[in-house]
């Protein structure tokens, strides 16, 4: 059996009614595929959801994904340096 791989957290935060969006930036030194996870705590509103959008260095959308209350979603995104 293989050992699980622990991924480093590059960004984390909490959205509120007063802070409805957050942005994080990280630099890519060499082309590679990154794995992004987006998790949403169970909310009082079961229809709550959040969207993550990943942009490349030219401000083009290269990935966009949604997680709903109580869920975690992940996706792999290839990014150039």
N, C-alpha and C positions, 0 to 999 in steps of 0.2 A: 504494500500500500504506500502510496506517495504521501509525503508531508504536504500540508496545505501551504500555499504561498501567501504571505502577508504583504499587502500593498501599502505603500506609504500614502498618507493623506496629504494631498496638495492644497486643498482648500476645504473649508467647512464654514457653515454659518446658519443663522436662523432668520427666517422671514417673519415679519409681523405686519399688522395693518399700517403701522407708521413707516416701516422699512420694507416695501413690497418687492424690491429687487436688490441683488448684489452682483458685483462683478469681480472676477479674479483673473489675474494674468500670470502666465508662466512662460518662460522662454524655452524653445526647443533647440538644443545644440546640434542634434543630428536627426535625420529622418527616422521615425519609428512609429509604431502603433501604440497608442495609449488606451488604457481601459478606464472609462468614467463610470462611476456609480452615482445615482441620485436617489436618496431615500427621503420619505415623507412620514413623519410620525402620524399615528392615528389622530384625527382631529375631531373636534366637536361637530364640524360640518363634514359628513362623509363624502361629499362631492368635491372637497378641496383637492387641488392638484398644483404641481409646480412644473415648470419647463426649464430645461437647461439647453442653452445654445452654445455651440463651440464654433469659434471663428478662427480662420487662419491668419497669417501675418498680413494678408491683403484685405482683411475685414470681410472675407467671404464666408458664409455659413457652410461648415463642413459636416455638422451633425446637429440634430435637435431632437430631444426626447422628453417625454412627460412621465412623471410618477404621480400616482394618486394617493390619497390618504391611506396610510398603513402599508404602502408598498415600497419596494426598492427595485429600481431598474438599472441596467448597465448596458454599455455598448462599447465596442472597440472603434477607435478613430485613428486612421493613419494621418500623421502630420509631418510636413516637410520642415527642414531647418530654416 
